[in-house]
Amino acid sequence: MKFYCLAAVVAVLLLCSRAQSQESRTSPSEDEIKLVMTQTDRALAEYSAAVERERKLYGDRVDVRNDQDVIDGLATFSKGMGAEPQRFNSPFGFEIVLLLDDASRNAALCNAGAISEGVKATMAKQTEAAEDYLQLAQECTSVSSLLYTVSENAAALYRRYVNREQEAATKAFDAMNKCIAVLKQQKSKQ
């Protein structure tokens, strides 16, 4: 009986290690993670410039501070991923996806607000202000598109990580159930 239990444990370990080695081929690689983080850094630089222009036009409003908070969060995560790219394959990767999505949405809202303010300035015949708002709207549109693309890339990588984890857990669970069935069968023969 002890032999069968030991054999079952060894079988589970072998199946789990095989499942993990097969699945690791589909995990985001360090190079893929670094590429997404490089894209994030580039988008952050453009987003920061747009937020700075937004701050000059609007002052220190709540939405400008929210934009800065998202930038700070993304910068912190990006720096951490630069030091340890495989941390992306954890809940930290999900946080990056969420922050990129927030940044993309905030930049789109910046665009909508700038267009609204630009129309008001145009109606008031404030040509210079209208041009400033138009330029901000264009920057925010560009940044929003870039952040959306980076967000989609990060989400695709994170989806691969989650799928790998789910497959590995399923295989380990199946192996455990097979072992339990073998042990029950052995026990019934005694």
C-alpha positions, 0 to 999 in steps of 0.5 A, a space after each residue: 500500500 505504501 508503495 502505491 501511495 509513493 508511486 501515486 505521489 511520484 506520478 502526480 509530480 511527474 505529470 505536474 512537472 510535464 504539464 508545467 514544462 509544456 505550458 511554459 512554452 505558451 507563457 509570455 516570455 521575458 522579451 515579450 514582456 520587455 517589449 510591452 513595457 517599452 511600449 508602455 514607457 513610450 506611451 507614458 512619455 506622450 501621455 505625460 506631455 499631454 497631461 502637462 499641456 492639460 494642466 497648463 490649460 485647465 490648472 490643477 483640476 481633479 481629472 488632471 490629478 487623476 491622470 497624473 495618478 495613473 501615470 505615476 502608477 504605471 511608471 512604478 509598475 513599469 520600473 518594477 517590471 524592468 527589474 523583474 519582467 516575470 513579475 508580469 506573470 502574476 497579479 501585477 500583470 493584471 494591474 498593468 492591464 487595468 492601469 493601461 486601460 484607465 490611461 487610455 480611457 482618461 486620454 479619450 476623456 481629455 480629448 472630449 473635454 478639449 473639443 468641448 472647450 475648443 468649441 466654446 473658445 471658438 464661439 467666444 472668438 478666442 482663436 488662440 485658446 481654441 487652437 490650444 484646445 484643438 492641439 490638446 484634443 489631437 494629442 489626447 486622441 493620439 495618446 489614447 490610441 497608443 495606450 489602447 494598443 499597448 493595453 491590448 498587447 498587455 491584455 493578450 500577454 496576460 491572457 496567455 499567462 492566465 490560460 497557462 495557469 488554468 491548464 496547469 491547474 486542470 492537469 494537476 487536478 486530473 492527475 490527482 483524481 487519477 491517483 485517488 482512483 488508483 488508490 481506491 482501486 488498490 484499497 478495494 483489492 485488499 
